[in-house]
C-alpha cells in the first residue's frame, strides 16, 4: 500500500490533480489530499480545519466568478450529478490560479446524497496556451485582412505614382508643377512604405533575407517609432556611415526593433530616453560577451538602451522565456522579447540583456556581417538610356485596368512594344496572334480561371523561350505558395517607380 500511495501522489503532482471528500451530513471535508491542499499553502489537516462551509471558501474565489460558482453549487445540491466548472482562485501572493473543479455525488441505499468527491485540476498552463492560440488565430485573421487591403492599396499607389512620374516627365512648366508632382510622389511613397509594413503581418513562416544596412532600416522607422513611443520618450539613434551590411529579413528586423522600443517605453511610465546605437564589431578571442558560445567573426552590433525601471536578476533571467511577462493581465503576451530572440538566432546572431533595477535595461544584438557584395536593387542613379528597349516586345497582363494602362505607358516610353491584356484568356489569345513576344510581364493574382503563375506555366508550355516577370502588390511569398521557386523567377513589388520596372524588365530579358 505505501508504494501505491507514493505512485498516486506522483501521478497527482504530474497531472496537476488534487482530490477531497466532502461529507454532506457533517458539512465538512473528511479527507483532503496533499496536492489538493498544497496550492492554498496548507497541509491537508489545516485545510480540513479551515474550510467547513461554502462561505469559508467563497472569499478565495475570484470576485467575477463567485456568483457563477454559487449558482453552480445550488444547482448541484438540487440535482446531484457529475459536473465541472472552471474558476479562478486567488493565489497566495500575486495573481490567481485557474482551476477546473469536478464534482461526483455518492448516494446511500435510499438514494440520499451523503458525500461528494471533489477533484481540482490546475489548468493555468492550458489557459495560457488557449490564450496564445486565440492570439495567433487573431493575428492570422488580421494578417489575411491587411494582406488583402495592402494589395488593393498598392495597386492604387502604383497608378498614382506611375502617372505622377509620367506627368512630371511631360510637364511643360518644369518649375512649380514639377515641385508639386514631387511632393505628391513623396506622399505616395510614404503610403507604399506603410503597406509594406502591413504586409509583414500577412507573412507566415517563410522569410526572405536581403543584404541591408540595418541603420538605414531603422532610419526609415523613425517616424513610426516617434508616433508609437509618444512625446514623453526621447529617442536617440546613431551609428557610423560605413556600417557593414547584414543579410536578414527586413520586416522581421523592423518588428524586432519596434518590440524592443515598446518594451522600453512600457518600462518608463513617467517618461525617459531610448538610445539605439549601431556599430561594427570584430569578435576576437579576447572579446568579452554575455554568451560564451559566440563564434568569432565580424558582426554589426545593435544596442537598445533605456532609462526605465530595470529588472531584478530573477526577472532578467526569465525575460526571454515565451509567455513570461511582468505586465498586468491583458497588457502583454510575454512573446515580444522571445520573438526578437528567435529572429536573432534565425539570422545567425546573438542576443544579450543587461538590466539593473532603477538603472534601466540594455539589449545588445549581434548580427553577422554579410560579405556577399551582390546587393538588392541597383544604383540610385537612373538613366533611360541604360535600361531602354533593344527592340523587344512585351506581353503585359493585369486585371486592374488602371494599373495596366499606367504600366503600359511607362514601358512604351522606354521604347518597348507592349501587348496589353486584362486576363489570362486574353493573354493566351494575344500570344497566338503575336508570334513575337520576348517577355511575359504579369500580375500574380489575376481574375478568372488562371492565376499569374498558372498563366506563366501555360505560356512556358507553348513558348519555352519566353521568360516571366511577376509584378504584385502581395509579397513574394505568394510565388512560393503557387509552387514556383522564387529563386528561379523575376519579381517586382508594387508600387514601383519607372526606374524599378525598367531595371526589372531589362534584367529579365538579359537573363534569357
Secondary structure, DSSP 4 states (H G I P E B T S, - for coil): -HHHHHHHHHHHHHHTEEEEEEETTTTEEEEE-HHHHHTTT--HHHHHHH--SHHHHHTTB-HHHHHHHHHHHHHHHHS---EEEEEEEE-SSSSEEEEEEEEEEEE-TTS-EEEEEEEEEE-HHHHHHHHHHHHHHHHHHHHHHHHHHHHHHHHHHHHHHHHHHHHHHH-S-TTHHHHHHHHHHHHHHHHHHHHHHHHHHT--S---EEEE-HHHHHHHTHHHHHHHH-TTEEEEEE--TTPPPEEEEHHHHHHHHHHHHHHHHHT-TT-EEEEEEEEEEEE-TT---S-TTPPSEEEEEEEEEE-S----HHHHHHTTSTT---SPTTS--S-HHHHHHHHHHHTT-EEEEEEETTTEEEEEEEEEB------SS--S---GGGG--SS-EEEEE-S-HHHHHHHHHHHHHTT-EEEEESSHHHHHHHHHH-S---EEEEESS-STT--HHHHHHHHHHH-TT-EEEEEESS-THHHHHTT--GGGSEEEESS--HHHHHHHHHHHHHT-
